[in-house]
Amino acid sequence: MIHFLKGNGPIEGDNPLSGELYASQREQAFLENLQVSRRPGTNSKTLTFPEIEDRLEQIIRVNGEQELNKVRDRARTLAK
């Protein structure tokens, strides 16, 4: 199930899906998932920490530690 949330609009690096609909770039998505959600459980807008860890581990398995470092550095820049 997909729940659409109104955001601030796309930023450079976001991925166009259809019309004015964009998906956050990977690093922005990680940052958004680290926000506190008001709805725990299946209605939460965020992934759990174990789910985030799984995705970060997948980056290492598929692309190596260097790619994970790039993700960290881009996230650090976006977080500002």
PyMOL Python script that loads the backbone (N, CA, C, O; Angstrom):
from pymol import cmd

cmd.read_pdbstr("""\
ATOM      1  N   MET A   1       0.843  -1.167   0.000  1.00  0.00           N
ATOM      2  CA  MET A   1       0.000   0.000   0.000  1.00  0.00           C
ATOM      3  C   MET A   1       0.895   1.237   0.000  1.00  0.00           C
ATOM      4  O   MET A   1       1.893   1.289   0.719  1.00  0.00           O
ATOM      5  N   ILE A   2       0.541   2.206  -0.790  1.00  0.00           N
ATOM      6  CA  ILE A   2       1.301   3.454  -0.868  1.00  0.00           C
ATOM      7  C   ILE A   2       0.464   4.572  -0.268  1.00  0.00           C
ATOM      8  O   ILE A   2      -0.710   4.737  -0.598  1.00  0.00           O
ATOM      9  N   HIS A   3       1.088   5.333   0.617  1.00  0.00           N
ATOM     10  CA  HIS A   3       0.454   6.523   1.191  1.00  0.00           C
ATOM     11  C   HIS A   3       1.234   7.728   0.693  1.00  0.00           C
ATOM     12  O   HIS A   3       2.439   7.823   0.927  1.00  0.00           O
ATOM     13  N   PHE A   4       0.573   8.638   0.019  1.00  0.00           N
ATOM     14  CA  PHE A   4       1.226   9.832  -0.486  1.00  0.00           C
ATOM     15  C   PHE A   4       1.177  10.921   0.570  1.00  0.00           C
ATOM     16  O   PHE A   4       0.137  11.161   1.184  1.00  0.00           O
ATOM     17  N   LEU A   5       2.313  11.578   0.777  1.00  0.00           N
ATOM     18  CA  LEU A   5       2.418  12.677   1.725  1.00  0.00           C
ATOM     19  C   LEU A   5       2.901  13.912   0.993  1.00  0.00           C
ATOM     20  O   LEU A   5       3.843  13.835   0.204  1.00  0.00           O
ATOM     21  N   LYS A   6       2.277  15.039   1.239  1.00  0.00           N
ATOM     22  CA  LYS A   6       2.695  16.291   0.610  1.00  0.00           C
ATOM     23  C   LYS A   6       3.991  16.738   1.259  1.00  0.00           C
ATOM     24  O   LYS A   6       4.106  16.784   2.484  1.00  0.00           O
ATOM     25  N   GLY A   7       4.950  17.063   0.432  1.00  0.00           N
ATOM     26  CA  GLY A   7       6.244  17.501   0.937  1.00  0.00           C
ATOM     27  C   GLY A   7       6.578  18.882   0.425  1.00  0.00           C
ATOM     28  O   GLY A   7       5.710  19.602  -0.068  1.00  0.00           O
ATOM     29  N   ASN A   8       7.843  19.250   0.545  1.00  0.00           N
ATOM     30  CA  ASN A   8       8.302  20.570   0.119  1.00  0.00           C
ATOM     31  C   ASN A   8       8.571  20.659  -1.372  1.00  0.00           C
ATOM     32  O   ASN A   8       8.919  21.728  -1.873  1.00  0.00           O
ATOM     33  N   GLY A   9       8.418  19.577  -2.075  1.00  0.00           N
ATOM     34  CA  GLY A   9       8.711  19.565  -3.501  1.00  0.00           C
ATOM     35  C   GLY A   9      10.055  18.929  -3.766  1.00  0.00           C
ATOM     36  O   GLY A   9      10.839  18.717  -2.841  1.00  0.00           O
ATOM     37  N   PRO A  10      10.331  18.620  -5.030  1.00  0.00           N
ATOM     38  CA  PRO A  10      11.573  17.924  -5.365  1.00  0.00           C
ATOM     39  C   PRO A  10      12.798  18.817  -5.205  1.00  0.00           C
ATOM     40  O   PRO A  10      12.734  20.037  -5.350  1.00  0.00           O
ATOM     41  N   ILE A  11      13.911  18.162  -4.900  1.00  0.00           N
ATOM     42  CA  ILE A  11      15.203  18.847  -4.858  1.00  0.00           C
ATOM     43  C   ILE A  11      16.101  18.174  -5.890  1.00  0.00           C
ATOM     44  O   ILE A  11      15.782  17.093  -6.386  1.00  0.00           O
ATOM     45  N   GLU A  12      17.200  18.802  -6.204  1.00  0.00           N
ATOM     46  CA  GLU A  12      18.120  18.247  -7.198  1.00  0.00           C
ATOM     47  C   GLU A  12      18.526  16.827  -6.800  1.00  0.00           C
ATOM     48  O   GLU A  12      18.977  16.591  -5.679  1.00  0.00           O
ATOM     49  N   GLY A  13      18.362  15.899  -7.721  1.00  0.00           N
ATOM     50  CA  GLY A  13      18.710  14.505  -7.462  1.00  0.00           C
ATOM     51  C   GLY A  13      17.509  13.617  -7.193  1.00  0.00           C
ATOM     52  O   GLY A  13      17.641  12.394  -7.201  1.00  0.00           O
ATOM     53  N   ASP A  14      16.327  14.206  -6.952  1.00  0.00           N
ATOM     54  CA  ASP A  14      15.117  13.399  -6.778  1.00  0.00           C
ATOM     55  C   ASP A  14      14.723  12.792  -8.118  1.00  0.00           C
ATOM     56  O   ASP A  14      15.079  13.318  -9.172  1.00  0.00           O
ATOM     57  N   ASN A  15      14.007  11.714  -8.077  1.00  0.00           N
ATOM     58  CA  ASN A  15      13.687  10.943  -9.273  1.00  0.00           C
ATOM     59  C   ASN A  15      12.248  11.157  -9.709  1.00  0.00           C
ATOM     60  O   ASN A  15      11.329  10.850  -8.949  1.00  0.00           O
ATOM     61  N   PRO A  16      12.022  11.684 -10.928  1.00  0.00           N
ATOM     62  CA  PRO A  16      10.649  11.872 -11.408  1.00  0.00           C
ATOM     63  C   PRO A  16       9.978  10.530 -11.638  1.00  0.00           C
ATOM     64  O   PRO A  16      10.578   9.613 -12.200  1.00  0.00           O
ATOM     65  N   LEU A  17       8.733  10.420 -11.202  1.00  0.00           N
ATOM     66  CA  LEU A  17       7.969   9.197 -11.409  1.00  0.00           C
ATOM     67  C   LEU A  17       6.910   9.389 -12.483  1.00  0.00           C
ATOM     68  O   LEU A  17       6.854   8.644 -13.462  1.00  0.00           O
ATOM     69  N   SER A  18       6.068  10.405 -12.285  1.00  0.00           N
ATOM     70  CA  SER A  18       4.981  10.663 -13.228  1.00  0.00           C
ATOM     71  C   SER A  18       4.461  12.068 -12.979  1.00  0.00           C
ATOM     72  O   SER A  18       4.121  12.419 -11.849  1.00  0.00           O
ATOM     73  N   GLY A  19       4.399  12.867 -14.025  1.00  0.00           N
ATOM     74  CA  GLY A  19       3.888  14.232 -13.868  1.00  0.00           C
ATOM     75  C   GLY A  19       4.683  14.984 -12.830  1.00  0.00           C
ATOM     76  O   GLY A  19       5.898  15.133 -12.954  1.00  0.00           O
ATOM     77  N   GLU A  20       3.997  15.462 -11.800  1.00  0.00           N
ATOM     78  CA  GLU A  20       4.649  16.212 -10.727  1.00  0.00           C
ATOM     79  C   GLU A  20       5.012  15.332  -9.535  1.00  0.00           C
ATOM     80  O   GLU A  20       5.337  15.847  -8.465  1.00  0.00           O
ATOM     81  N   LEU A  21       4.961  14.027  -9.704  1.00  0.00           N
ATOM     82  CA  LEU A  21       5.264  13.079  -8.629  1.00  0.00           C
ATOM     83  C   LEU A  21       6.741  12.683  -8.695  1.00  0.00           C
ATOM     84  O   LEU A  21       7.224  12.229  -9.732  1.00  0.00           O
ATOM     85  N   TYR A  22       7.448  12.858  -7.583  1.00  0.00           N
ATOM     86  CA  TYR A  22       8.871  12.535  -7.487  1.00  0.00           C
ATOM     87  C   TYR A  22       9.104  11.584  -6.319  1.00  0.00           C
ATOM     88  O   TYR A  22       8.372  11.602  -5.330  1.00  0.00           O
ATOM     89  N   ALA A  23      10.112  10.771  -6.448  1.00  0.00           N
ATOM     90  CA  ALA A  23      10.581   9.932  -5.348  1.00  0.00           C
ATOM     91  C   ALA A  23      11.862  10.552  -4.815  1.00  0.00           C
ATOM     92  O   ALA A  23      12.721  10.987  -5.582  1.00  0.00           O
ATOM     93  N   SER A  24      11.982  10.588  -3.504  1.00  0.00           N
ATOM     94  CA  SER A  24      13.191  11.138  -2.898  1.00  0.00           C
ATOM     95  C   SER A  24      14.392  10.310  -3.300  1.00  0.00           C
ATOM     96  O   SER A  24      14.303   9.090  -3.434  1.00  0.00           O
ATOM     97  N   GLN A  25      15.523  10.985  -3.493  1.00  0.00           N
ATOM     98  CA  GLN A  25      16.753  10.258  -3.752  1.00  0.00           C
ATOM     99  C   GLN A  25      17.088   9.409  -2.532  1.00  0.00           C
ATOM    100  O   GLN A  25      16.615   9.677  -1.427  1.00  0.00           O
ATOM    101  N   ARG A  26      17.889   8.407  -2.740  1.00  0.00           N
ATOM    102  CA  ARG A  26      18.176   7.418  -1.694  1.00  0.00           C
ATOM    103  C   ARG A  26      18.596   8.060  -0.380  1.00  0.00           C
ATOM    104  O   ARG A  26      18.100   7.680   0.681  1.00  0.00           O
ATOM    105  N   GLU A  27      19.498   9.022  -0.436  1.00  0.00           N
ATOM    106  CA  GLU A  27      20.004   9.638   0.794  1.00  0.00           C
ATOM    107  C   GLU A  27      18.917  10.421   1.519  1.00  0.00           C
ATOM    108  O   GLU A  27      18.824  10.364   2.745  1.00  0.00           O
ATOM    109  N   GLN A  28      18.090  11.152   0.768  1.00  0.00           N
ATOM    110  CA  GLN A  28      16.989  11.898   1.374  1.00  0.00           C
ATOM    111  C   GLN A  28      15.982  10.932   1.991  1.00  0.00           C
ATOM    112  O   GLN A  28      15.436  11.196   3.063  1.00  0.00           O
ATOM    113  N   ALA A  29      15.740   9.818   1.315  1.00  0.00           N
ATOM    114  CA  ALA A  29      14.812   8.820   1.853  1.00  0.00           C
ATOM    115  C   ALA A  29      15.319   8.261   3.184  1.00  0.00           C
ATOM    116  O   ALA A  29      14.532   8.067   4.111  1.00  0.00           O
ATOM    117  N   PHE A  30      16.630   8.001   3.286  1.00  0.00           N
ATOM    118  CA  PHE A  30      17.183   7.540   4.559  1.00  0.00           C
ATOM    119  C   PHE A  30      16.988   8.591   5.643  1.00  0.00           C
ATOM    120  O   PHE A  30      16.577   8.266   6.757  1.00  0.00           O
ATOM    121  N   LEU A  31      17.281   9.849   5.324  1.00  0.00           N
ATOM    122  CA  LEU A  31      17.106  10.923   6.315  1.00  0.00           C
ATOM    123  C   LEU A  31      15.649  11.047   6.749  1.00  0.00           C
ATOM    124  O   LEU A  31      15.360  11.210   7.934  1.00  0.00           O
ATOM    125  N   GLU A  32      14.730  10.970   5.784  1.00  0.00           N
ATOM    126  CA  GLU A  32      13.306  11.062   6.111  1.00  0.00           C
ATOM    127  C   GLU A  32      12.873   9.907   7.001  1.00  0.00           C
ATOM    128  O   GLU A  32      12.019  10.078   7.871  1.00  0.00           O
ATOM    129  N   ASN A  33      13.452   8.739   6.789  1.00  0.00           N
ATOM    130  CA  ASN A  33      13.095   7.578   7.595  1.00  0.00           C
ATOM    131  C   ASN A  33      13.680   7.624   8.994  1.00  0.00           C
ATOM    132  O   ASN A  33      13.266   6.857   9.862  1.00  0.00           O
ATOM    133  N   LEU A  34      14.625   8.503   9.223  1.00  0.00           N
ATOM    134  CA  LEU A  34      15.168   8.659  10.573  1.00  0.00           C
ATOM    135  C   LEU A  34      14.367   9.657  11.403  1.00  0.00           C
ATOM    136  O   LEU A  34      14.625   9.821  12.595  1.00  0.00           O
ATOM    137  N   GLN A  35      13.396  10.324  10.781  1.00  0.00           N
ATOM    138  CA  GLN A  35      12.530  11.239  11.512  1.00  0.00           C
ATOM    139  C   GLN A  35      11.612  10.444  12.440  1.00  0.00           C
ATOM    140  O   GLN A  35      11.284   9.288  12.172  1.00  0.00           O
ATOM    141  N   VAL A  36      11.215  11.073  13.510  1.00  0.00           N
ATOM    142  CA  VAL A  36      10.268  10.441  14.421  1.00  0.00           C
ATOM    143  C   VAL A  36       8.903  10.426  13.756  1.00  0.00           C
ATOM    144  O   VAL A  36       8.436  11.442  13.241  1.00  0.00           O
ATOM    145  N   SER A  37       8.275   9.271  13.775  1.00  0.00           N
ATOM    146  CA  SER A  37       6.941   9.131  13.192  1.00  0.00           C
ATOM    147  C   SER A  37       5.910   9.133  14.306  1.00  0.00           C
ATOM    148  O   SER A  37       6.134   8.586  15.385  1.00  0.00           O
ATOM    149  N   ARG A  38       4.791   9.750  14.025  1.00  0.00           N
ATOM    150  CA  ARG A  38       3.731   9.783  15.031  1.00  0.00           C
ATOM    151  C   ARG A  38       2.904   8.502  15.027  1.00  0.00           C
ATOM    152  O   ARG A  38       2.129   8.255  15.951  1.00  0.00           O
ATOM    153  N   ARG A  39       3.066   7.703  14.003  1.00  0.00           N
ATOM    154  CA  ARG A  39       2.279   6.475  13.904  1.00  0.00           C
ATOM    155  C   ARG A  39       3.194   5.263  13.881  1.00  0.00           C
ATOM    156  O   ARG A  39       3.785   4.949  12.848  1.00  0.00           O
ATOM    157  N   PRO A  40       3.316   4.587  15.000  1.00  0.00           N
ATOM    158  CA  PRO A  40       4.108   3.368  14.986  1.00  0.00           C
ATOM    159  C   PRO A  40       3.344   2.238  14.288  1.00  0.00           C
ATOM    160  O   PRO A  40       2.129   2.317  14.110  1.00  0.00           O
ATOM    161  N   GLY A  41       4.059   1.206  13.903  1.00  0.00           N
ATOM    162  CA  GLY A  41       3.409   0.039  13.316  1.00  0.00           C
ATOM    163  C   GLY A  41       3.234   0.145  11.818  1.00  0.00           C
ATOM    164  O   GLY A  41       3.964   0.875  11.148  1.00  0.00           O
ATOM    165  N   THR A  42       2.265  -0.586  11.294  1.00  0.00           N
ATOM    166  CA  THR A  42       2.086  -0.684   9.847  1.00  0.00           C
ATOM    167  C   THR A  42       1.656   0.627   9.205  1.00  0.00           C
ATOM    168  O   THR A  42       1.826   0.782   7.995  1.00  0.00           O
ATOM    169  N   ASN A  43       1.113   1.568   9.950  1.00  0.00           N
ATOM    170  CA  ASN A  43       0.702   2.856   9.402  1.00  0.00           C
ATOM    171  C   ASN A  43       1.792   3.917   9.498  1.00  0.00           C
ATOM    172  O   ASN A  43       1.559   5.076   9.153  1.00  0.00           O
ATOM    173  N   SER A  44       2.975   3.537   9.959  1.00  0.00           N
ATOM    174  CA  SER A  44       4.076   4.474  10.097  1.00  0.00           C
ATOM    175  C   SER A  44       4.568   4.930   8.733  1.00  0.00           C
ATOM    176  O   SER A  44       4.563   4.161   7.771  1.00  0.00           O
ATOM    177  N   LYS A  45       4.994   6.189   8.655  1.00  0.00           N
ATOM    178  CA  LYS A  45       5.563   6.692   7.398  1.00  0.00           C
ATOM    179  C   LYS A  45       7.030   6.340   7.270  1.00  0.00           C
ATOM    180  O   LYS A  45       7.638   6.594   6.230  1.00  0.00           O
ATOM    181  N   THR A  46       7.606   5.764   8.304  1.00  0.00           N
ATOM    182  CA  THR A  46       9.030   5.462   8.289  1.00  0.00           C
ATOM    183  C   THR A  46       9.287   3.967   8.431  1.00  0.00           C
ATOM    184  O   THR A  46       8.435   3.211   8.897  1.00  0.00           O
ATOM    185  N   LEU A  47      10.484   3.564   8.015  1.00  0.00           N
ATOM    186  CA  LEU A  47      10.938   2.195   8.216  1.00  0.00           C
ATOM    187  C   LEU A  47      11.444   2.053   9.644  1.00  0.00           C
ATOM    188  O   LEU A  47      11.781   3.043  10.293  1.00  0.00           O
ATOM    189  N   THR A  48      11.494   0.834  10.121  1.00  0.00           N
ATOM    190  CA  THR A  48      12.088   0.589  11.437  1.00  0.00           C
ATOM    191  C   THR A  48      13.610   0.650  11.294  1.00  0.00           C
ATOM    192  O   THR A  48      14.138   0.555  10.186  1.00  0.00           O
ATOM    193  N   PHE A  49      14.313   0.809  12.421  1.00  0.00           N
ATOM    194  CA  PHE A  49      15.774   0.828  12.369  1.00  0.00           C
ATOM    195  C   PHE A  49      16.332  -0.469  11.772  1.00  0.00           C
ATOM    196  O   PHE A  49      17.263  -0.405  10.971  1.00  0.00           O
ATOM    197  N   PRO A  50      15.795  -1.652  12.134  1.00  0.00           N
ATOM    198  CA  PRO A  50      16.307  -2.869  11.480  1.00  0.00           C
ATOM    199  C   PRO A  50      16.091  -2.863   9.959  1.00  0.00           C
ATOM    200  O   PRO A  50      16.935  -3.380   9.226  1.00  0.00           O
ATOM    201  N   GLU A  51      14.997  -2.300   9.474  1.00  0.00           N
ATOM    202  CA  GLU A  51      14.759  -2.214   8.032  1.00  0.00           C
ATOM    203  C   GLU A  51      15.764  -1.267   7.365  1.00  0.00           C
ATOM    204  O   GLU A  51      16.254  -1.545   6.271  1.00  0.00           O
ATOM    205  N   ILE A  52      16.066  -0.149   8.030  1.00  0.00           N
ATOM    206  CA  ILE A  52      17.066   0.783   7.503  1.00  0.00           C
ATOM    207  C   ILE A  52      18.436   0.104   7.479  1.00  0.00           C
ATOM    208  O   ILE A  52      19.172   0.222   6.499  1.00  0.00           O
ATOM    209  N   GLU A  53      18.777  -0.602   8.549  1.00  0.00           N
ATOM    210  CA  GLU A  53      20.055  -1.314   8.604  1.00  0.00           C
ATOM    211  C   GLU A  53      20.153  -2.340   7.484  1.00  0.00           C
ATOM    212  O   GLU A  53      21.208  -2.482   6.867  1.00  0.00           O
ATOM    213  N   ASP A  54      19.065  -3.057   7.214  1.00  0.00           N
ATOM    214  CA  ASP A  54      19.056  -4.034   6.120  1.00  0.00           C
ATOM    215  C   ASP A  54      19.358  -3.372   4.780  1.00  0.00           C
ATOM    216  O   ASP A  54      20.113  -3.914   3.972  1.00  0.00           O
ATOM    217  N   ARG A  55      18.776  -2.213   4.546  1.00  0.00           N
ATOM    218  CA  ARG A  55      19.007  -1.509   3.275  1.00  0.00           C
ATOM    219  C   ARG A  55      20.438  -0.992   3.166  1.00  0.00           C
ATOM    220  O   ARG A  55      21.034  -1.021   2.089  1.00  0.00           O
ATOM    221  N   LEU A  56      20.987  -0.520   4.285  1.00  0.00           N
ATOM    222  CA  LEU A  56      22.380  -0.076   4.276  1.00  0.00           C
ATOM    223  C   LEU A  56      23.325  -1.265   4.056  1.00  0.00           C
ATOM    224  O   LEU A  56      24.313  -1.150   3.332  1.00  0.00           O
ATOM    225  N   GLU A  57      23.016  -2.400   4.683  1.00  0.00           N
ATOM    226  CA  GLU A  57      23.824  -3.599   4.477  1.00  0.00           C
ATOM    227  C   GLU A  57      23.749  -4.076   3.030  1.00  0.00           C
ATOM    228  O   GLU A  57      24.730  -4.587   2.491  1.00  0.00           O
ATOM    229  N   GLN A  58      22.597  -3.911   2.409  1.00  0.00           N
ATOM    230  CA  GLN A  58      22.448  -4.304   1.009  1.00  0.00           C
ATOM    231  C   GLN A  58      23.347  -3.453   0.108  1.00  0.00           C
ATOM    232  O   GLN A  58      23.927  -3.954  -0.856  1.00  0.00           O
ATOM    233  N   ILE A  59      23.455  -2.162   0.433  1.00  0.00           N
ATOM    234  CA  ILE A  59      24.355  -1.290  -0.336  1.00  0.00           C
ATOM    235  C   ILE A  59      25.780  -1.809  -0.253  1.00  0.00           C
ATOM    236  O   ILE A  59      26.494  -1.842  -1.255  1.00  0.00           O
ATOM    237  N   ILE A  60      26.200  -2.219   0.953  1.00  0.00           N
ATOM    238  CA  ILE A  60      27.558  -2.748   1.123  1.00  0.00           C
ATOM    239  C   ILE A  60      27.722  -4.044   0.337  1.00  0.00           C
ATOM    240  O   ILE A  60      28.724  -4.223  -0.356  1.00  0.00           O
ATOM    241  N   ARG A  61      26.749  -4.949   0.436  1.00  0.00           N
ATOM    242  CA  ARG A  61      26.859  -6.240  -0.256  1.00  0.00           C
ATOM    243  C   ARG A  61      26.910  -6.071  -1.767  1.00  0.00           C
ATOM    244  O   ARG A  61      27.690  -6.744  -2.442  1.00  0.00           O
ATOM    245  N   VAL A  62      26.090  -5.180  -2.301  1.00  0.00           N
ATOM    246  CA  VAL A  62      25.989  -5.027  -3.752  1.00  0.00           C
ATOM    247  C   VAL A  62      27.073  -4.115  -4.311  1.00  0.00           C
ATOM    248  O   VAL A  62      27.672  -4.424  -5.341  1.00  0.00           O
ATOM    249  N   ASN A  63      27.331  -2.989  -3.640  1.00  0.00           N
ATOM    250  CA  ASN A  63      28.224  -1.966  -4.192  1.00  0.00           C
ATOM    251  C   ASN A  63      29.502  -1.727  -3.404  1.00  0.00           C
ATOM    252  O   ASN A  63      30.384  -1.005  -3.870  1.00  0.00           O
ATOM    253  N   GLY A  64      29.619  -2.312  -2.232  1.00  0.00           N
ATOM    254  CA  GLY A  64      30.833  -2.162  -1.435  1.00  0.00           C
ATOM    255  C   GLY A  64      30.791  -1.001  -0.452  1.00  0.00           C
ATOM    256  O   GLY A  64      29.912  -0.139  -0.493  1.00  0.00           O
ATOM    257  N   GLU A  65      31.778  -1.019   0.429  1.00  0.00           N
ATOM    258  CA  GLU A  65      31.864  -0.014   1.496  1.00  0.00           C
ATOM    259  C   GLU A  65      32.038   1.391   0.951  1.00  0.00           C
ATOM    260  O   GLU A  65      31.539   2.350   1.541  1.00  0.00           O
ATOM    261  N   GLN A  66      32.737   1.528  -0.164  1.00  0.00           N
ATOM    262  CA  GLN A  66      32.965   2.855  -0.750  1.00  0.00           C
ATOM    263  C   GLN A  66      31.635   3.517  -1.131  1.00  0.00           C
ATOM    264  O   GLN A  66      31.472   4.721  -0.935  1.00  0.00           O
ATOM    265  N   GLU A  67      30.689   2.751  -1.671  1.00  0.00           N
ATOM    266  CA  GLU A  67      29.381   3.312  -2.025  1.00  0.00           C
ATOM    267  C   GLU A  67      28.623   3.745  -0.774  1.00  0.00           C
ATOM    268  O   GLU A  67      27.964   4.784  -0.775  1.00  0.00           O
ATOM    269  N   LEU A  68      28.713   2.956   0.285  1.00  0.00           N
ATOM    270  CA  LEU A  68      28.062   3.334   1.538  1.00  0.00           C
ATOM    271  C   LEU A  68      28.643   4.645   2.061  1.00  0.00           C
ATOM    272  O   LEU A  68      27.907   5.486   2.577  1.00  0.00           O
ATOM    273  N   ASN A  69      29.942   4.823   1.933  1.00  0.00           N
ATOM    274  CA  ASN A  69      30.571   6.080   2.340  1.00  0.00           C
ATOM    275  C   ASN A  69      30.051   7.246   1.506  1.00  0.00           C
ATOM    276  O   ASN A  69      29.859   8.343   2.031  1.00  0.00           O
ATOM    277  N   LYS A  70      29.820   7.022   0.205  1.00  0.00           N
ATOM    278  CA  LYS A  70      29.250   8.070  -0.648  1.00  0.00           C
ATOM    279  C   LYS A  70      27.840   8.422  -0.197  1.00  0.00           C
ATOM    280  O   LYS A  70      27.468   9.595  -0.167  1.00  0.00           O
ATOM    281  N   VAL A  71      27.050   7.401   0.157  1.00  0.00           N
ATOM    282  CA  VAL A  71      25.694   7.638   0.656  1.00  0.00           C
ATOM    283  C   VAL A  71      25.757   8.500   1.919  1.00  0.00           C
ATOM    284  O   VAL A  71      25.003   9.463   2.060  1.00  0.00           O
ATOM    285  N   ARG A  72      26.656   8.147   2.829  1.00  0.00           N
ATOM    286  CA  ARG A  72      26.820   8.913   4.065  1.00  0.00           C
ATOM    287  C   ARG A  72      27.181  10.361   3.773  1.00  0.00           C
ATOM    288  O   ARG A  72      26.612  11.276   4.369  1.00  0.00           O
ATOM    289  N   ASP A  73      28.123  10.577   2.859  1.00  0.00           N
ATOM    290  CA  ASP A  73      28.574  11.931   2.553  1.00  0.00           C
ATOM    291  C   ASP A  73      27.480  12.756   1.896  1.00  0.00           C
ATOM    292  O   ASP A  73      27.317  13.934   2.215  1.00  0.00           O
ATOM    293  N   ARG A  74      26.720  12.145   0.972  1.00  0.00           N
ATOM    294  CA  ARG A  74      25.602  12.880   0.329  1.00  0.00           C
ATOM    295  C   ARG A  74      24.506  13.180   1.337  1.00  0.00           C
ATOM    296  O   ARG A  74      23.901  14.251   1.300  1.00  0.00           O
ATOM    297  N   ALA A  75      24.244  12.230   2.248  1.00  0.00           N
ATOM    298  CA  ALA A  75      23.225  12.464   3.281  1.00  0.00           C
ATOM    299  C   ALA A  75      23.647  13.604   4.204  1.00  0.00           C
ATOM    300  O   ALA A  75      22.826  14.425   4.612  1.00  0.00           O
ATOM    301  N   ARG A  76      24.932  13.639   4.523  1.00  0.00           N
ATOM    302  CA  ARG A  76      25.450  14.719   5.386  1.00  0.00           C
ATOM    303  C   ARG A  76      25.227  16.083   4.731  1.00  0.00           C
ATOM    304  O   ARG A  76      24.846  17.043   5.401  1.00  0.00           O
ATOM    305  N   THR A  77      25.465  16.163   3.429  1.00  0.00           N
ATOM    306  CA  THR A  77      25.261  17.416   2.706  1.00  0.00           C
ATOM    307  C   THR A  77      23.776  17.786   2.668  1.00  0.00           C
ATOM    308  O   THR A  77      23.421  18.945   2.880  1.00  0.00           O
ATOM    309  N   LEU A  78      22.908  16.804   2.399  1.00  0.00           N
ATOM    310  CA  LEU A  78      21.474  17.080   2.337  1.00  0.00           C
ATOM    311  C   LEU A  78      20.902  17.467   3.690  1.00  0.00           C
ATOM    312  O   LEU A  78      19.964  18.260   3.764  1.00  0.00           O
ATOM    313  N   ALA A  79      21.457  16.916   4.754  1.00  0.00           N
ATOM    314  CA  ALA A  79      20.929  17.171   6.096  1.00  0.00           C
ATOM    315  C   ALA A  79      21.071  18.634   6.499  1.00  0.00           C
ATOM    316  O   ALA A  79      20.345  19.119   7.366  1.00  0.00           O
ATOM    317  N   LYS A  80      22.005  19.329   5.870  1.00  0.00           N
ATOM    318  CA  LYS A  80      22.200  20.744   6.201  1.00  0.00           C
ATOM    319  C   LYS A  80      21.006  21.521   5.723  1.00  0.00           C
ATOM    320  O   LYS A  80      20.952  22.738   5.896  1.00  0.00           O
TER     321      LYS A  80
END
""", "prot")
cmd.dss("prot")
cmd.show_as("cartoon", "prot")
cmd.util.cbc("prot")
cmd.orient("prot")
